[in-house]
Amino acid sequence: MARRPMMAANWKMNKTVTEAQNYTAALLPRAADAEGVDVAVFVPFTCLHEVGRMAEDSSVIAGAQNFYYEDSGAFTGEISVPMLEDVGARAVLVGHSERREVFGENDALVARKTKRAVEAGLLPVVCVGETKEERDAGGMWEKVSGQVRRVLEELGELGGGDIVFAYEPIWAIGTGDTATPEDAQDAIGRIRELLREERGGDFADGVRILYGGSVKPANVAEIMAQDDVDGALVGGASLEVDSFVQLVEGAGNSGEDA
């Protein structure tokens, strides 16, 4: 089954509103030429209203980097789904490794947030991955499969197109140390097989699984050439429009070659 590639920018804690406006204005006309690729930009909350407004009539998907599963209440500092929808968000990152490792989000919280996003019609990009210590100890698959299974347990019946997974080996995020294309395919292929075992072929074939971890123009073609890799979640290389557009073009070219 042919899956539509996705190239997703994660700005993390970067860019002011003015910088976001300039970036989005430069990206939109170039992204319009990216036929066959979904382009998403996950931006800080302070920038989301403006990016969402600018991208409203374009093919670019404005996304948030985090949210809380309750719609309102005494949750100081949190952002809800209705708030995200109000400012034009169409997608949201869930369980990024920095949310898990730095801010203590556990598998149960990530799963509950994923369910809430699906219920609201926001596309969740659910991040999973292992630390270097876990990988060196032979525990990569135990960690990753547990993260995926907990999300599936929380979800009701849905189609594979309602969710995206992103495999991000934590040891490769922002370090310049990228997993080999074969490493990425091995992990992502195993995730897809797990989805097939748990939810059947239609679901597994419909879920897009991205790779994240020091993706850049120099290595994107090799990564995208892998059978089960459907795109990338990109941090540092997405902060400049030119390099991000090169990644988008790489995803588009891989679709043509498939």
Buried (B, 14 or more C-beta within 10 A) or exposed (E): EEBEBBBBBBBBEBBEBEEBBEBBEBBBEBBEEBEEBBBBBBBBBEBBBBBBBBBEEBBBBBBBBBBBBEEEEEEEEBBBBEBBBEBBBBBBBBBBBBBBEEEEBEBEBBBBBBBBBBBBEBBBBBBBBBBEEBBEEEBBBEBBBEBBBBBBEBBEEBEBEBBBBBBBBBBBBEEEEBBEBEBBBBBBBBBBEBBBEBBEEEBBBBBBBBBBBBBBBEBBBBBBBBEBBBBBBBBBBBBEBEBBBBBBBBBBBBBEEE
